[in-house]
Amino acid sequence: MTPTNMFCYPATFENDPKTGTVLVGFPDIPFCHSVGSDEAEALLNAVDALITAFESFEERREPIPAPSASEPGKPVVSFDYPT
């Protein structure tokens, strides 16, 4: 079995009044964004977006940015990733 590490990245969740969707961004990985029809779907899609970003860093042989410290009460997206 491949060992994994738990990663926790601070995230921003923003409601888009035009479309009614929830937009997700990551300050530590500026090119990584996601969207969902509601907060639950946005969270699921955010994990997929982070995994895709990690794969992109690995393909380019670039270091994966470390997550910044999370602020109390602010959202964090957590997931396991193979190491």
Steps between C-alpha positions, in 0.01 A plus 500: 500500500627848413555723804306826506521831681210715613509849352288792625484813285323822596228578248271782403134428426306767316139498385454620143169691497481488120510122472411388852812287512772484765853587388803358683854635492825423679733785601798262509436371146368800305427307177286243684126574494179302515126552488188319614125548497509516881764498774505119530559450127755784495692327781506166313615674183761695698668176608512388136645838399775475763589145393521617138723790608727261693527275195590804290778597740634145492492481118697827481731379779418807705462500878146493633438820698460442870164606641498820698370500854123497513315770685242407762152484349628511141437207262765236437494225239659176623595192299743207486762491228759231424855583600 
